[in-house]
Amino acid sequence: MTGNWLRNTILSQLSRSPASAEVIFLTLHDGTRVITFPRLNWGVVATASAAVLGIAIAILLLVNSAHFDEPQTPAPTPPASCEPFCAAPT
């Protein structure tokens, strides 16, 4: 029974139009149930997989090249004298 169901499902899947996006439930004459699913466009699957992999590698490279442990440079100390910018006494 399982072999017939699997074989009928695969055969009806192969005979469907790739533009069809519906799931079809059939009961054949001998009582077996057939469930069909839309075909996958493998070009879209490959492109999406490559995009996800590319984004993951880009994030990996960004995190790898970040400098988290570098000490910050201290702020410059102000000069001891305000010359030549001292305010004139009033």
C-alpha positions as CSV (number, residue, x, y, z in Angstrom):
1,M,0.0,0.0,0.0
2,T,2.8,2.4,0.9
3,G,4.7,1.7,-2.4
4,N,1.6,2.4,-4.5
5,W,1.0,5.6,-2.6
6,L,4.6,6.8,-3.0
7,R,4.8,5.8,-6.7
8,N,1.5,7.5,-7.5
9,T,2.5,10.6,-5.7
10,I,5.8,10.8,-7.5
11,L,4.3,10.1,-10.9
12,S,1.5,12.7,-10.5
13,Q,4.1,15.2,-9.2
14,L,6.2,14.7,-12.3
15,S,3.2,15.2,-14.6
16,R,2.1,18.5,-13.1
17,S,2.8,21.9,-14.6
18,P,5.6,23.9,-12.8
19,A,3.3,26.9,-12.7
20,S,0.8,25.1,-10.5
21,A,1.2,26.1,-6.9
22,E,-1.6,24.2,-5.3
23,V,-1.6,21.0,-3.1
24,I,-3.9,18.4,-4.6
25,F,-5.4,15.6,-2.5
26,L,-6.7,12.7,-4.6
27,T,-8.2,9.3,-3.9
28,L,-7.6,6.8,-6.6
29,H,-10.0,4.1,-7.8
30,D,-8.3,1.5,-5.6
31,G,-8.7,3.7,-2.5
32,T,-5.1,4.9,-2.2
33,R,-4.6,8.6,-1.3
34,V,-2.3,10.8,-3.3
35,I,-1.0,14.1,-2.1
36,T,0.8,16.3,-4.6
37,F,2.9,19.3,-3.9
38,P,4.1,22.1,-6.3
39,R,7.3,21.6,-8.1
40,L,10.4,23.5,-6.8
41,N,12.2,25.9,-9.0
42,W,15.7,24.7,-8.2
43,G,17.2,27.9,-9.7
44,V,15.4,29.9,-7.0
45,V,16.4,27.5,-4.3
46,A,20.1,27.6,-5.4
47,T,20.0,31.4,-5.6
48,A,18.5,31.7,-2.1
49,S,20.9,29.3,-0.7
50,A,23.9,31.1,-2.2
51,A,22.5,34.4,-0.8
52,V,22.1,33.1,2.7
53,L,25.6,31.5,2.5
54,G,27.1,34.8,1.2
55,I,25.5,36.9,3.9
56,A,26.7,34.4,6.6
57,I,30.3,34.6,5.2
58,A,30.1,38.4,5.1
59,I,29.0,38.6,8.7
60,L,31.8,36.1,9.6
61,L,34.4,38.3,7.9
62,L,33.1,41.5,9.6
63,V,33.1,40.0,13.0
64,N,36.5,38.4,12.4
65,S,38.1,41.7,11.3
66,A,36.6,43.8,14.1
67,H,39.0,45.0,16.8
68,F,37.2,44.5,20.0
69,D,40.2,44.3,22.4
70,E,42.2,47.4,21.2
71,P,42.5,50.0,23.9
72,Q,41.1,53.4,23.3
73,T,43.5,56.2,22.8
74,P,43.4,58.7,25.7
75,A,42.0,62.1,25.2
76,P,44.7,64.8,24.8
77,T,45.5,66.7,28.0
78,P,44.8,70.4,28.0
79,P,47.8,72.8,28.0
80,A,49.0,74.1,31.3
81,S,48.9,77.7,30.0
82,C,46.1,79.4,28.0
83,E,48.6,81.5,26.0
84,P,47.9,82.9,23.4
85,F,44.2,82.4,23.9
86,C,43.8,83.8,27.4
87,A,40.8,86.1,28.0
88,A,41.7,89.7,28.7
89,P,40.9,90.8,32.2
90,T,38.0,93.2,32.3
